[in-house]
Each structure stands twice: as structure tokens, then as C-alpha cells.
Amino acid sequence: MSTPQPRGADGFLWQYHSRSDTHSKVACWGVMFDLLQHSDVLRKHVASGKVVFGINFEINDFVHHRKKNLDLVIARPQQGVASPARPRTFSALTETWSIELSVDQRRRLDALPVFTEGAFGANAVLMALEAKACMTAHSKAGPRLFDELNSSHQIVHAASERALAVGFVMINSAATFVSPDLNRRRSYTEADEISHHKQPAAAQTAVKRVESLPTRSGASGHGYDGIAAVLVDMPNDGSPVRLDASLPAPPPTSPYHYESMISRVANEYDGRFSGI
């Protein structure tokens, strides 16, 4: 995200734009990239064609009849469901979404089995990833952030109770932020409205929202099977985006720490779906 790209419907250059879903897709791609390296069972399922992925998959809540588009979904392929017109591979998404990889990351990606987009129904979902961002106006955005994340795991588990619901939340810890909404019809280089955040209090508010979401243990009950909050120092002014591991970022001992979430979800997948 450090490299400004055409974001939003107007196509102006921004690192982050609230009206673009690129940041969510790229975040889910990164989570899946790490899960593929941590889960032996998932890699075997991909290599044998037992699972496919879907993007912006519309899932229906069987209990309350609600609909929601999920960022990235893993499921068992299903006959009789319309296949994508032009199926993509997980690796090819790096070009589609302009994901920049290091030499080592590219090497590790090339070593993974080919993961293909496919057709499936809601009852075939094994894992659903949802990514959200809280970049500015943290207190104001908090209730909506909670509601959107809370509805995701509810809809996933209403469709398939055994499915893993995974959440990723990116929270801005920068003291200033150049908002595309306050600088409309221009690129970041022409922006003149700058928002100011009271840090670290603003970021802490958002972290607490994430940590208040319900979680579950096992294939029953309500809540996320894994969710992480990651802090980034991102003024959105063209300067490099920096990962912020200082408080209030969840420490390594926290279940909301990114690596803890990856480890937990990989273990849950291995234990829950090894027999498919």
C-alpha cells in the first residue's frame, strides 16, 4: 500500500481510499498467503483440487435471510454452480491487485501449489475471510466497524456452522491523515485538508472495538474463529506505510496478534477439515 495507485471510481492516485475495496482484497490475499504456508492440510487440499477460492462471494444467512459479500472464501468445488467466466489463480492476483512482493515472498509464492478460483455453494464454504480498515475518525467509525465485523461471522456460521470465520482489521496509528473524502476529485499530491488524530488514544479505541467482538472455540457457538488487529503508521500522503508494533497494538501473547491468529486458524483448519 505504500505505492499510490488509482483508487475509487474517479481513478485519482491514493495509497488508501475508503471507496475502494483494494485494501480489503490485498489484506485477505496476505492472510491467505500466510495460511497456505502454515497449514499442511490446506496446501494438500489445494494441490489435490479439493478446495477452490472465491472473491466477493455473496453468502445468504440461512437463519435471518440476510445477504453479504465476503472478501475471500475457501470452499469445496461444487457441481451445478455457475463457474467464473475466467477463473483466476491465487498467484495471478498479485498482478490484478498490484501486490508488490519481495524476492523472498515471490520465491515462497512460486513454491505453493496452484490455487484456482472455482464454483461452489454457501454450504460448501470451509473458510471465509473478511478485512476492514479504520484509518481516520476512529471513535466515529467504531460502531460501524463493530457492526460490520459482527454481522460477518454471524452470516458465515448461519450458512455453515463448521466454517472458519476469520477477520483482519487494519488500524491507523498515524497522528495525521490525508482523507480522500475531504479532498475529493484530486490525488494525494494536491490534497490540502489534513485530519489530526490524538494518538495512541484513537488507535486504542479501535483496538478495543475489535477485542470486544465475540470469538468461539470449536465448530459450534457464535463468534470469530480467528481475528487480528494490526496497526499501521499511514498518513496517506505518499510516505511509506510502516507496521506499528508498539502499544496499543496487540502484543505477541494476545490472541488478537496477527501471528497468533494465523497459527490458530491454521491449526483449526488442520484439525477440522483433515478428513475431507
C-alpha angles and dihedrals in degrees: 000000000000090000113076112235135179102281132181128010094300093058097225118153116267137146090218129015123180091214093057124077094203093105091054093049093047091048091052090047089054093049091050091047089057094043091053089057095047101043118069091185094052092051090050091049091051093047092050094045093244092130137037132184134236132198125216088000113187110226126187123219103233091199104045099017095237125148130218137169112231119208100227129001134185116205145154111268113255131205118230095033118112111258123223111272091233110019114212131209125233090240094051091057088076088072095039092054098030093242110179115215132189120237090259093048091050090050091052092046092051089052092058122092117260109274114201135198112242150164125276144142129244093259090058094059115122100173135011124194124202124184127192135177132213105192106153142003087035098181094046092047094046101088093047091047091053094046095049093048093043092052092052098064091041093055093043094052093042087059096040121003094196094053119109114243110205127185133193123188124189113202125191116231096178118123091224134035134190103217120208088207091059092043102045125178093018140084125249090263090063098042118122102171113086125184121214125214129202099230140230088010094062094052091044090057090057094045090053089052090055093046090052092061115107119257131190140207117218133004097303137061130045130296144055120316088209134357133170136192116210124188121215130185099225121156088174090225098117096272117128116280112242129201109236114210096171123106133317083040109102109265121236090263092059121096086224092061111111098239091045089053093049092049093047095048093046090051092046091051092048092050098040103042107027090110100056 
